[in-house]
């Protein structure tokens, strides 16, 4: 969320991302330029409650875990 909320937005290193996708993609070729769609697809499969519990100890304000929702992340994309 922090990266997505920065202005100007932080752009991903597409070359590095493409190399990682090529190494871990198996039989599926995935273009790095489609990173937003890949992330949306991955977000749809995640247990957001579990993620909130996982990151809660690292947040400065405990109430910020309520901001970590699928809808908020997709909106930032």
MOFENLIN-V314027 format. One record per run of one state. SS is the DSSP state (A for helix, B for strand, O for the rest). FROM is the first residue (numbers start at 1). TO is the last residue. Records with the same first field share a line. If there is no record, write none. Layout:
SS = FROM-TO ; FROM-TO
This chain:
O = 1-1 ; 6-13 ; 25-31 ; 45-47 ; 59-61 ; 68-69 ; 77-77
A = 2-5 ; 14-24 ; 32-44 ; 48-58 ; 62-67 ; 70-76
